[in-house]
Amino acid sequence: MANPRPSASSQLLQESERVRITHWRFAPGAETGWHRHAHDYVVVCLTAGRLVAETANGDVATDLRFGQTYSRPAGVEHNIVNANAHEFAFIEIELK
């Protein structure tokens, strides 16, 4: 059996009735674990590198730049994996 991946770490920075802001950090090879987003969300990359989104339809690798942003709608289900030899970090802003 393959070694399990390390878990990404998260720190809740702020939460209100309208938003939840979380700082995510991924050691090399770390993953979030499978999850479904209950809210629309925006991501702001704090590092550059490649993330892999494991989805029901296959894996999607994306190269991201420092400061790059992207958004996704509620209902997205995936596992995010750091495919870099260095730490990757981003801020996630969920819109309630």
SVG drawing of the C-alpha trace seen along z (x, -y; Angstrom):
<svg xmlns="http://www.w3.org/2000/svg" viewBox="-24 -39 35 41">
<polyline fill="none" stroke="black" stroke-width="0.4" points="0.0,0.0 1.3,-3.5 2.2,-5.9 -0.6,-8.3 0.0,-11.9 0.5,-14.5 -2.5,-16.7 -2.5,-20.4 -2.9,-22.7 -5.5,-25.5 -5.9,-28.5 -9.1,-30.4 -8.2,-34.0 -11.7,-35.6 -15.3,-34.7 -18.4,-36.8 -22.0,-36.3 -20.9,-37.0 -17.4,-35.5 -14.9,-32.9 -11.2,-33.5 -8.8,-30.7 -5.0,-30.4 -4.0,-27.1 -0.4,-25.7 0.7,-22.6 4.0,-20.8 5.4,-19.1 2.9,-16.3 0.3,-17.4 -3.5,-17.3 -6.7,-18.7 -8.6,-15.5 -11.8,-15.1 -14.3,-17.8 -17.3,-19.6 -17.5,-23.4 -20.7,-24.7 -20.1,-28.3 -18.8,-30.1 -15.1,-30.9 -12.1,-32.9 -8.4,-31.8 -5.4,-34.1 -2.1,-32.3 0.7,-33.2 3.3,-31.2 3.9,-30.0 3.8,-26.4 1.6,-23.5 -1.6,-22.2 -3.4,-19.1 -7.2,-18.9 -8.3,-15.3 -11.9,-15.2 -14.5,-12.5 -13.6,-13.3 -9.9,-12.9 -6.9,-14.9 -6.4,-18.5 -2.9,-20.0 -2.7,-23.8 0.4,-26.0 -0.2,-29.1 1.6,-32.4 2.3,-34.3 -0.7,-36.7 -2.9,-34.8 -6.6,-34.6 -9.3,-32.2 -12.9,-31.6 -15.2,-28.5 -18.9,-28.0 -20.5,-26.2 -20.7,-22.4 -17.2,-21.9 -15.9,-18.5 -12.2,-17.7 -9.0,-16.9 -6.2,-19.5 -2.6,-18.2 0.7,-20.2 2.7,-18.8 5.8,-20.8 9.0,-20.1 8.4,-23.2 5.6,-24.5 2.5,-26.0 0.1,-28.4 -3.0,-30.3 -5.8,-32.3 -9.3,-31.0 -12.3,-33.4 -15.6,-31.7 -18.7,-33.9 -21.6,-32.9"/>
</svg>
